[in-house]
Amino acid sequence: MTDQERSELKNKIEEAIAKTEVELEKLEEIAKPIAPENSIGRVSRMDAINNKSVAEASLRTAKRKIGNLKHALTKINDPDFGNCARCKNKIPIARLMYMPQSPYCVHCADRR
């Protein structure tokens, strides 16, 4: 990986962290508990509870993504950054730009 690619990837990771943190704030708001005294009707309440469950799943995914992105950011200057954690082959820069938090190449990620 060249220094320019590493710099571009670092910027991409920082942008992804910022974007995901904004998304995380929105999801935390949506995933707040629904007050039982809220008179929205039985069907609407069931729909709100279902939407809350979906938001909670998205919230967990966003938190995991931020954690993985921050971990990738701390490892970006390591000499073995960009190598697959399983097969040790180089991960193509296009994959790293698309999914910088993934420690696996496409082939190994597919086998997981």
N, CA, C and O atoms as CSV, one atom per row, in Angstrom:
chain,resi,resn,atom,element,x,y,z
A,1,MET,N,N,0.860,-1.171,0.000
A,1,MET,CA,C,0.000,0.000,0.000
A,1,MET,C,C,0.908,1.236,0.000
A,1,MET,O,O,1.829,1.345,0.810
A,2,THR,N,N,0.635,2.144,-0.904
A,2,THR,CA,C,1.436,3.362,-0.988
A,2,THR,C,C,1.025,4.341,0.101
A,2,THR,O,O,-0.033,4.201,0.714
A,3,ASP,N,N,1.873,5.330,0.331
A,3,ASP,CA,C,1.562,6.356,1.332
A,3,ASP,C,C,0.315,7.144,0.941
A,3,ASP,O,O,-0.480,7.521,1.802
A,4,GLN,N,N,0.144,7.393,-0.353
A,4,GLN,CA,C,-1.036,8.125,-0.821
A,4,GLN,C,C,-2.304,7.305,-0.582
A,4,GLN,O,O,-3.314,7.838,-0.122
A,5,GLU,N,N,-2.250,6.004,-0.896
A,5,GLU,CA,C,-3.409,5.135,-0.661
A,5,GLU,C,C,-3.734,5.076,0.828
A,5,GLU,O,O,-4.899,5.110,1.222
A,6,ARG,N,N,-2.693,4.988,1.646
A,6,ARG,CA,C,-2.888,4.941,3.101
A,6,ARG,C,C,-3.530,6.238,3.595
A,6,ARG,O,O,-4.412,6.206,4.452
A,7,SER,N,N,-3.094,7.368,3.063
A,7,SER,CA,C,-3.655,8.663,3.441
A,7,SER,C,C,-5.117,8.770,3.005
A,7,SER,O,O,-5.960,9.235,3.771
A,8,GLU,N,N,-5.416,8.343,1.787
A,8,GLU,CA,C,-6.795,8.366,1.290
A,8,GLU,C,C,-7.683,7.456,2.129
A,8,GLU,O,O,-8.819,7.802,2.453
A,9,LEU,N,N,-7.154,6.301,2.472
A,9,LEU,CA,C,-7.914,5.349,3.282
A,9,LEU,C,C,-8.165,5.904,4.683
A,9,LEU,O,O,-9.248,5.725,5.240
A,10,LYS,N,N,-7.171,6.573,5.246
A,10,LYS,CA,C,-7.335,7.184,6.568
A,10,LYS,C,C,-8.447,8.231,6.523
A,10,LYS,O,O,-9.289,8.286,7.419
A,11,ASN,N,N,-8.446,9.060,5.477
A,11,ASN,CA,C,-9.511,10.061,5.325
A,11,ASN,C,C,-10.874,9.393,5.174
A,11,ASN,O,O,-11.863,9.848,5.749
A,12,LYS,N,N,-10.921,8.320,4.405
A,12,LYS,CA,C,-12.171,7.577,4.186
A,12,LYS,C,C,-12.688,7.018,5.517
A,12,LYS,O,O,-13.886,7.089,5.793
A,13,ILE,N,N,-11.802,6.470,6.332
A,13,ILE,CA,C,-12.191,5.910,7.627
A,13,ILE,C,C,-12.719,7.020,8.542
A,13,ILE,O,O,-13.740,6.844,9.207
A,14,GLU,N,N,-12.027,8.156,8.577
A,14,GLU,CA,C,-12.467,9.265,9.422
A,14,GLU,C,C,-13.832,9.791,8.978
A,14,GLU,O,O,-14.670,10.124,9.817
A,15,GLU,N,N,-14.060,9.869,7.665
A,15,GLU,CA,C,-15.367,10.289,7.158
A,15,GLU,C,C,-16.451,9.278,7.532
A,15,GLU,O,O,-17.559,9.657,7.913
A,16,ALA,N,N,-16.122,7.991,7.420
A,16,ALA,CA,C,-17.093,6.947,7.750
A,16,ALA,C,C,-17.436,6.978,9.236
A,16,ALA,O,O,-18.590,6.763,9.609
A,17,ILE,N,N,-16.450,7.243,10.084
A,17,ILE,CA,C,-16.708,7.339,11.523
A,17,ILE,C,C,-17.657,8.507,11.796
A,17,ILE,O,O,-18.634,8.358,12.530
A,18,ALA,N,N,-17.371,9.657,11.211
A,18,ALA,CA,C,-18.211,10.838,11.427
A,18,ALA,C,C,-19.640,10.591,10.945
A,18,ALA,O,O,-20.601,10.933,11.634
A,19,LYS,N,N,-19.773,10.000,9.767
A,19,LYS,CA,C,-21.100,9.719,9.211
A,19,LYS,C,C,-21.857,8.715,10.074
A,19,LYS,O,O,-23.055,8.879,10.309
A,20,THR,N,N,-21.175,7.690,10.544
A,20,THR,CA,C,-21.819,6.660,11.356
A,20,THR,C,C,-22.194,7.205,12.726
A,20,THR,O,O,-23.202,6.789,13.296
A,21,GLU,N,N,-21.400,8.129,13.268
A,21,GLU,CA,C,-21.749,8.729,14.561
A,21,GLU,C,C,-23.022,9.562,14.453
A,21,GLU,O,O,-23.832,9.571,15.380
A,22,VAL,N,N,-23.209,10.263,13.332
A,22,VAL,CA,C,-24.447,11.024,13.114
A,22,VAL,C,C,-25.630,10.055,13.027
A,22,VAL,O,O,-26.686,10.286,13.615
A,23,GLU,N,N,-25.430,8.976,12.286
A,23,GLU,CA,C,-26.473,7.954,12.149
A,23,GLU,C,C,-26.785,7.331,13.507
A,23,GLU,O,O,-27.943,7.047,13.816
A,24,LEU,N,N,-25.753,7.122,14.308
A,24,LEU,CA,C,-25.911,6.530,15.635
A,24,LEU,C,C,-26.784,7.413,16.527
A,24,LEU,O,O,-27.634,6.905,17.258
A,25,GLU,N,N,-26.581,8.721,16.473
A,25,GLU,CA,C,-27.405,9.637,17.265
A,25,GLU,C,C,-28.879,9.536,16.869
A,25,GLU,O,O,-29.757,9.513,17.731
A,26,LYS,N,N,-29.141,9.478,15.575
A,26,LYS,CA,C,-30.523,9.357,15.095
A,26,LYS,C,C,-31.132,8.037,15.545
A,26,LYS,O,O,-32.287,7.997,15.968
A,27,LEU,N,N,-30.363,6.961,15.457
A,27,LEU,CA,C,-30.877,5.651,15.850
A,27,LEU,C,C,-31.135,5.572,17.349
A,27,LEU,O,O,-32.099,4.939,17.781
A,28,GLU,N,N,-30.282,6.209,18.141
A,28,GLU,CA,C,-30.506,6.212,19.589
A,28,GLU,C,C,-31.807,6.923,19.936
A,28,GLU,O,O,-32.507,6.525,20.867
A,29,GLU,N,N,-32.127,7.963,19.195
A,29,GLU,CA,C,-33.381,8.688,19.418
A,29,GLU,C,C,-34.577,7.809,19.052
A,29,GLU,O,O,-35.570,7.768,19.779
A,30,ILE,N,N,-34.476,7.112,17.932
A,30,ILE,CA,C,-35.571,6.251,17.476
A,30,ILE,C,C,-35.760,5.051,18.405
A,30,ILE,O,O,-36.882,4.589,18.612
A,31,ALA,N,N,-34.661,4.552,18.960
A,31,ALA,CA,C,-34.715,3.336,19.771
A,31,ALA,C,C,-35.094,3.586,21.226
A,31,ALA,O,O,-35.060,2.662,22.038
A,32,LYS,N,N,-35.450,4.810,21.564
A,32,LYS,CA,C,-35.867,5.084,22.944
A,32,LYS,C,C,-37.141,4.310,23.265
A,32,LYS,O,O,-37.952,4.047,22.377
A,33,PRO,N,N,-37.316,3.947,24.531
A,33,PRO,CA,C,-38.523,3.206,24.923
A,33,PRO,C,C,-39.808,3.989,24.622
A,33,PRO,O,O,-39.836,5.219,24.662
A,34,ILE,N,N,-40.845,3.249,24.327
A,34,ILE,CA,C,-42.152,3.841,24.052
A,34,ILE,C,C,-42.938,3.867,25.354
A,34,ILE,O,O,-43.153,2.828,25.978
A,35,ALA,N,N,-43.358,5.041,25.757
A,35,ALA,CA,C,-44.059,5.199,27.026
A,35,ALA,C,C,-45.422,4.499,26.963
A,35,ALA,O,O,-46.152,4.665,25.986
A,36,PRO,N,N,-45.774,3.716,27.996
A,36,PRO,CA,C,-47.060,3.017,27.986
A,36,PRO,C,C,-48.259,3.958,28.044
A,36,PRO,O,O,-49.351,3.603,27.599
A,37,GLU,N,N,-48.060,5.147,28.587
A,37,GLU,CA,C,-49.196,6.069,28.670
A,37,GLU,C,C,-49.413,6.840,27.369
A,37,GLU,O,O,-50.322,7.665,27.269
A,38,ASN,N,N,-48.591,6.570,26.399
A,38,ASN,CA,C,-48.728,7.218,25.102
A,38,ASN,C,C,-49.963,6.667,24.389
A,38,ASN,O,O,-50.004,5.485,24.046
A,39,SER,N,N,-50.945,7.497,24.168
A,39,SER,CA,C,-52.216,7.032,23.600
A,39,SER,C,C,-52.181,7.120,22.069
A,39,SER,O,O,-52.751,8.031,21.469
A,40,ILE,N,N,-51.504,6.157,21.463
A,40,ILE,CA,C,-51.389,6.170,20.005
A,40,ILE,C,C,-52.230,5.070,19.357
A,40,ILE,O,O,-52.234,4.933,18.134
A,41,GLY,N,N,-52.922,4.308,20.148
A,41,GLY,CA,C,-53.732,3.225,19.603
A,41,GLY,C,C,-52.954,1.921,19.577
A,41,GLY,O,O,-51.727,1.919,19.480
A,42,ARG,N,N,-53.679,0.808,19.665
A,42,ARG,CA,C,-53.053,-0.501,19.781
A,42,ARG,C,C,-52.222,-0.848,18.552
A,42,ARG,O,O,-51.073,-1.267,18.691
A,43,VAL,N,N,-52.774,-0.684,17.356
A,43,VAL,CA,C,-52.055,-1.041,16.127
A,43,VAL,C,C,-50.860,-0.122,15.929
A,43,VAL,O,O,-49.772,-0.581,15.579
A,44,SER,N,N,-51.055,1.167,16.151
A,44,SER,CA,C,-49.953,2.119,16.010
A,44,SER,C,C,-48.859,1.829,17.030
A,44,SER,O,O,-47.672,1.959,16.730
A,45,ARG,N,N,-49.260,1.438,18.228
A,45,ARG,CA,C,-48.290,1.105,19.269
A,45,ARG,C,C,-47.491,-0.138,18.875
A,45,ARG,O,O,-46.277,-0.187,19.075
A,46,MET,N,N,-48.166,-1.131,18.321
A,46,MET,CA,C,-47.466,-2.345,17.868
A,46,MET,C,C,-46.488,-2.003,16.745
A,46,MET,O,O,-45.375,-2.527,16.698
A,47,ASP,N,N,-46.907,-1.132,15.858
A,47,ASP,CA,C,-46.036,-0.694,14.780
A,47,ASP,C,C,-44.826,0.055,15.338
A,47,ASP,O,O,-43.706,-0.141,14.867
A,48,ALA,N,N,-45.042,0.904,16.330
A,48,ALA,CA,C,-43.954,1.653,16.954
A,48,ALA,C,C,-42.969,0.713,17.647
A,48,ALA,O,O,-41.758,0.925,17.588
A,49,ILE,N,N,-43.489,-0.324,18.303
A,49,ILE,CA,C,-42.632,-1.309,18.970
A,49,ILE,C,C,-41.810,-2.077,17.937
A,49,ILE,O,O,-40.626,-2.336,18.151
A,50,ASN,N,N,-42.432,-2.438,16.826
A,50,ASN,CA,C,-41.711,-3.129,15.758
A,50,ASN,C,C,-40.608,-2.231,15.185
A,50,ASN,O,O,-39.480,-2.682,14.985
A,51,ASN,N,N,-40.935,-0.968,14.924
A,51,ASN,CA,C,-39.949,-0.021,14.408
A,51,ASN,C,C,-38.799,0.166,15.389
A,51,ASN,O,O,-37.645,0.307,14.984
A,52,LYS,N,N,-39.118,0.165,16.673
A,52,LYS,CA,C,-38.096,0.293,17.713
A,52,LYS,C,C,-37.144,-0.900,17.667
A,52,LYS,O,O,-35.935,-0.734,17.826
A,53,SER,N,N,-37.681,-2.098,17.450
A,53,SER,CA,C,-36.843,-3.293,17.370
A,53,SER,C,C,-35.887,-3.220,16.176
A,53,SER,O,O,-34.716,-3.587,16.280
A,54,VAL,N,N,-36.398,-2.748,15.059
A,54,VAL,CA,C,-35.558,-2.586,13.863
A,54,VAL,C,C,-34.468,-1.544,14.138
A,54,VAL,O,O,-33.310,-1.738,13.768
A,55,ALA,N,N,-34.844,-0.449,14.784
A,55,ALA,CA,C,-33.879,0.608,15.108
A,55,ALA,C,C,-32.813,0.090,16.073
A,55,ALA,O,O,-31.643,0.448,15.944
A,56,GLU,N,N,-33.200,-0.745,17.033
A,56,GLU,CA,C,-32.235,-1.302,17.982
A,56,GLU,C,C,-31.227,-2.198,17.271
A,56,GLU,O,O,-30.040,-2.170,17.597
A,57,ALA,N,N,-31.686,-2.992,16.304
A,57,ALA,CA,C,-30.777,-3.838,15.532
A,57,ALA,C,C,-29.814,-2.973,14.713
A,57,ALA,O,O,-28.621,-3.266,14.639
A,58,SER,N,N,-30.332,-1.923,14.110
A,58,SER,CA,C,-29.481,-1.004,13.348
A,58,SER,C,C,-28.495,-0.291,14.261
A,58,SER,O,O,-27.354,-0.037,13.876
A,59,LEU,N,N,-28.933,0.027,15.456
A,59,LEU,CA,C,-28.075,0.679,16.447
A,59,LEU,C,C,-26.901,-0.224,16.821
A,59,LEU,O,O,-25.758,0.230,16.879
A,60,ARG,N,N,-27.182,-1.493,17.072
A,60,ARG,CA,C,-26.109,-2.441,17.398
A,60,ARG,C,C,-25.118,-2.557,16.242
A,60,ARG,O,O,-23.907,-2.596,16.459
A,61,THR,N,N,-25.631,-2.613,15.022
A,61,THR,CA,C,-24.767,-2.708,13.847
A,61,THR,C,C,-23.900,-1.458,13.709
A,61,THR,O,O,-22.709,-1.564,13.417
A,62,ALA,N,N,-24.476,-0.291,13.913
A,62,ALA,CA,C,-23.730,0.965,13.803
A,62,ALA,C,C,-22.645,1.055,14.878
A,62,ALA,O,O,-21.539,1.518,14.601
A,63,LYS,N,N,-22.950,0.622,16.083
A,63,LYS,CA,C,-21.951,0.638,17.159
A,63,LYS,C,C,-20.790,-0.301,16.839
A,63,LYS,O,O,-19.628,0.036,17.067
A,64,ARG,N,N,-21.108,-1.464,16.316
A,64,ARG,CA,C,-20.059,-2.418,15.930
A,64,ARG,C,C,-19.201,-1.840,14.806
A,64,ARG,O,O,-17.979,-1.986,14.810
A,65,LYS,N,N,-19.849,-1.184,13.848
A,65,LYS,CA,C,-19.128,-0.588,12.717
A,65,LYS,C,C,-18.178,0.501,13.204
A,65,LYS,O,O,-17.024,0.552,12.779
A,66,ILE,N,N,-18.657,1.374,14.093
A,66,ILE,CA,C,-17.787,2.429,14.630
A,66,ILE,C,C,-16.594,1.830,15.362
A,66,ILE,O,O,-15.465,2.294,15.205
A,67,GLY,N,N,-16.843,0.809,16.154
A,67,GLY,CA,C,-15.748,0.147,16.869
A,67,GLY,C,C,-14.720,-0.427,15.908
A,67,GLY,O,O,-13.516,-0.282,16.117
A,68,ASN,N,N,-15.196,-1.077,14.856
A,68,ASN,CA,C,-14.288,-1.663,13.866
A,68,ASN,C,C,-13.539,-0.589,13.087
A,68,ASN,O,O,-12.355,-0.749,12.792
A,69,LEU,N,N,-14.224,0.509,12.751
A,69,LEU,CA,C,-13.564,1.606,12.034
A,69,LEU,C,C,-12.485,2.250,12.900
A,69,LEU,O,O,-11.391,2.540,12.416
A,70,LYS,N,N,-12.787,2.471,14.170
A,70,LYS,CA,C,-11.797,3.064,15.077
A,70,LYS,C,C,-10.605,2.129,15.260
A,70,LYS,O,O,-9.462,2.579,15.349
A,71,HIS,N,N,-10.874,0.840,15.316
A,71,HIS,CA,C,-9.789,-0.133,15.417
A,71,HIS,C,C,-8.922,-0.089,14.159
A,71,HIS,O,O,-7.695,-0.109,14.247
A,72,ALA,N,N,-9.559,-0.028,12.989
A,72,ALA,CA,C,-8.814,0.059,11.726
A,72,ALA,C,C,-7.980,1.330,11.690
A,72,ALA,O,O,-6.853,1.317,11.196
A,73,LEU,N,N,-8.517,2.421,12.205
A,73,LEU,CA,C,-7.790,3.691,12.212
A,73,LEU,C,C,-6.537,3.602,13.084
A,73,LEU,O,O,-5.511,4.194,12.748
A,74,THR,N,N,-6.608,2.875,14.188
A,74,THR,CA,C,-5.429,2.734,15.052
A,74,THR,C,C,-4.377,1.826,14.418
A,74,THR,O,O,-3.194,1.931,14.743
A,75,LYS,N,N,-4.793,0.942,13.522
A,75,LYS,CA,C,-3.879,-0.021,12.903
A,75,LYS,C,C,-3.386,0.404,11.526
A,75,LYS,O,O,-2.573,-0.296,10.922
A,76,ILE,N,N,-3.864,1.544,11.017
A,76,ILE,CA,C,-3.600,1.905,9.626
A,76,ILE,C,C,-2.108,2.087,9.319
A,76,ILE,O,O,-1.694,1.888,8.177
A,77,ASN,N,N,-1.309,2.454,10.295
A,77,ASN,CA,C,0.122,2.652,10.061
A,77,ASN,C,C,0.947,1.396,10.310
A,77,ASN,O,O,2.163,1.408,10.119
A,78,ASP,N,N,0.304,0.320,10.732
A,78,ASP,CA,C,1.025,-0.941,10.909
A,78,ASP,C,C,1.464,-1.481,9.555
A,78,ASP,O,O,0.742,-1.331,8.569
A,79,PRO,N,N,2.625,-2.099,9.490
A,79,PRO,CA,C,3.101,-2.610,8.200
A,79,PRO,C,C,2.210,-3.716,7.609
A,79,PRO,O,O,2.166,-3.885,6.390
A,80,ASP,N,N,1.514,-4.454,8.449
A,80,ASP,CA,C,0.672,-5.537,7.935
A,80,ASP,C,C,-0.781,-5.112,7.729
A,80,ASP,O,O,-1.629,-5.945,7.410
A,81,PHE,N,N,-1.079,-3.804,7.911
A,81,PHE,CA,C,-2.436,-3.323,7.642
A,81,PHE,C,C,-2.720,-3.487,6.157
A,81,PHE,O,O,-1.892,-3.140,5.314
A,82,GLY,N,N,-3.884,-4.012,5.848
A,82,GLY,CA,C,-4.248,-4.258,4.453
A,82,GLY,C,C,-4.009,-5.692,4.039
A,82,GLY,O,O,-4.264,-6.068,2.895
A,83,ASN,N,N,-3.518,-6.497,4.974
A,83,ASN,CA,C,-3.374,-7.934,4.722
A,83,ASN,C,C,-4.533,-8.654,5.396
A,83,ASN,O,O,-4.963,-8.277,6.486
A,84,CYS,N,N,-5.024,-9.676,4.747
A,84,CYS,CA,C,-6.143,-10.453,5.273
A,84,CYS,C,C,-5.739,-11.118,6.589
A,84,CYS,O,O,-4.649,-11.679,6.698
A,85,ALA,N,N,-6.604,-11.053,7.565
A,85,ALA,CA,C,-6.337,-11.650,8.876
A,85,ALA,C,C,-6.327,-13.175,8.812
A,85,ALA,O,O,-5.740,-13.826,9.676
A,86,ARG,N,N,-6.967,-13.744,7.806
A,86,ARG,CA,C,-7.029,-15.199,7.708
A,86,ARG,C,C,-5.940,-15.755,6.785
A,86,ARG,O,O,-5.123,-16.570,7.214
A,87,CYS,N,N,-5.924,-15.323,5.530
A,87,CYS,CA,C,-4.996,-15.918,4.545
A,87,CYS,C,C,-3.699,-15.135,4.399
A,87,CYS,O,O,-2.762,-15.615,3.762
A,88,LYS,N,N,-3.628,-13.944,4.974
A,88,LYS,CA,C,-2.452,-13.074,4.964
A,88,LYS,C,C,-2.132,-12.472,3.594
A,88,LYS,O,O,-1.099,-11.818,3.446
A,89,ASN,N,N,-2.988,-12.675,2.593
A,89,ASN,CA,C,-2.796,-12.044,1.291
A,89,ASN,C,C,-3.200,-10.578,1.373
A,89,ASN,O,O,-3.943,-10.174,2.268
A,90,LYS,N,N,-2.700,-9.787,0.426
A,90,LYS,CA,C,-3.070,-8.367,0.379
A,90,LYS,C,C,-4.551,-8.225,0.030
A,90,LYS,O,O,-5.056,-8.890,-0.874
A,91,ILE,N,N,-5.233,-7.351,0.760
A,91,ILE,CA,C,-6.620,-7.031,0.451
A,91,ILE,C,C,-6.581,-5.931,-0.609
A,91,ILE,O,O,-5.882,-4.935,-0.421
A,92,PRO,N,N,-7.301,-6.080,-1.704
A,92,PRO,CA,C,-7.289,-5.035,-2.741
A,92,PRO,C,C,-7.724,-3.686,-2.170
A,92,PRO,O,O,-8.623,-3.614,-1.332
A,93,ILE,N,N,-7.075,-2.627,-2.634
A,93,ILE,CA,C,-7.358,-1.282,-2.125
A,93,ILE,C,C,-8.816,-0.890,-2.354
A,93,ILE,O,O,-9.393,-0.148,-1.559
A,94,ALA,N,N,-9.411,-1.385,-3.439
A,94,ALA,CA,C,-10.826,-1.074,-3.708
A,94,ALA,C,C,-11.710,-1.624,-2.583
A,94,ALA,O,O,-12.658,-0.962,-2.161
A,95,ARG,N,N,-11.407,-2.820,-2.102
A,95,ARG,CA,C,-12.190,-3.386,-0.986
A,95,ARG,C,C,-11.960,-2.576,0.283
A,95,ARG,O,O,-12.904,-2.302,1.023
A,96,LEU,N,N,-10.724,-2.194,0.536
A,96,LEU,CA,C,-10.432,-1.402,1.728
A,96,LEU,C,C,-11.129,-0.046,1.677
A,96,LEU,O,O,-11.579,0.459,2.705
A,97,MET,N,N,-11.219,0.543,0.491
A,97,MET,CA,C,-11.904,1.830,0.360
A,97,MET,C,C,-13.413,1.665,0.557
A,97,MET,O,O,-14.075,2.550,1.098
A,98,TYR,N,N,-13.947,0.532,0.115
A,98,TYR,CA,C,-15.380,0.279,0.242
A,98,TYR,C,C,-15.752,-0.126,1.664
A,98,TYR,O,O,-16.769,0.314,2.198
A,99,MET,N,N,-14.921,-0.967,2.268
A,99,MET,CA,C,-15.209,-1.502,3.595
A,99,MET,C,C,-13.918,-1.516,4.418
A,99,MET,O,O,-13.339,-2.578,4.651
A,100,PRO,N,N,-13.468,-0.339,4.856
A,100,PRO,CA,C,-12.167,-0.261,5.539
A,100,PRO,C,C,-12.117,-0.986,6.881
A,100,PRO,O,O,-11.030,-1.274,7.383
A,101,GLN,N,N,-13.264,-1.283,7.466
A,101,GLN,CA,C,-13.290,-1.940,8.767
A,101,GLN,C,C,-13.129,-3.454,8.667
A,101,GLN,O,O,-12.979,-4.126,9.687
A,102,SER,N,N,-13.157,-3.999,7.450
A,102,SER,CA,C,-13.059,-5.446,7.292
A,102,SER,C,C,-11.605,-5.908,7.320
A,102,SER,O,O,-10.788,-5.401,6.551
A,103,PRO,N,N,-11.266,-6.856,8.186
A,103,PRO,CA,C,-9.897,-7.365,8.222
A,103,PRO,C,C,-9.679,-8.537,7.254
A,103,PRO,O,O,-8.609,-9.145,7.249
A,104,TYR,N,N,-10.693,-8.853,6.438
A,104,TYR,CA,C,-10.617,-10.018,5.563
A,104,TYR,C,C,-10.742,-9.634,4.089
A,104,TYR,O,O,-11.401,-8.655,3.742
A,105,CYS,N,N,-10.104,-10.415,3.242
A,105,CYS,CA,C,-10.304,-10.266,1.804
A,105,CYS,C,C,-11.702,-10.814,1.473
A,105,CYS,O,O,-12.352,-11.430,2.318
A,106,VAL,N,N,-12.142,-10.587,0.259
A,106,VAL,CA,C,-13.497,-11.014,-0.126
A,106,VAL,C,C,-13.643,-12.531,0.012
A,106,VAL,O,O,-14.655,-13.023,0.513
A,107,HIS,N,N,-12.629,-13.261,-0.432
A,107,HIS,CA,C,-12.711,-14.724,-0.396
A,107,HIS,C,C,-12.854,-15.236,1.045
A,107,HIS,O,O,-13.721,-16.063,1.324
A,108,CYS,N,N,-12.017,-14.751,1.945
A,108,CYS,CA,C,-12.081,-15.209,3.340
A,108,CYS,C,C,-13.334,-14.706,4.056
A,108,CYS,O,O,-13.899,-15.416,4.887
A,109,ALA,N,N,-13.767,-13.499,3.742
A,109,ALA,CA,C,-14.998,-12.977,4.351
A,109,ALA,C,C,-16.199,-13.802,3.913
A,109,ALA,O,O,-17.142,-13.991,4.681
A,110,ASP,N,N,-16.165,-14.290,2.686
A,110,ASP,CA,C,-17.235,-15.115,2.161
A,110,ASP,C,C,-17.307,-16.462,2.862
A,110,ASP,O,O,-18.388,-17.033,3.002
A,111,ARG,N,N,-16.168,-16.971,3.302
A,111,ARG,CA,C,-16.120,-18.278,3.978
A,111,ARG,C,C,-16.508,-18.194,5.441
A,111,ARG,O,O,-16.761,-19.223,6.067
A,112,ARG,N,N,-16.562,-16.989,6.005
A,112,ARG,CA,C,-16.918,-16.830,7.416
A,112,ARG,C,C,-18.327,-17.110,7.629
A,112,ARG,O,O,-18.809,-17.027,8.758
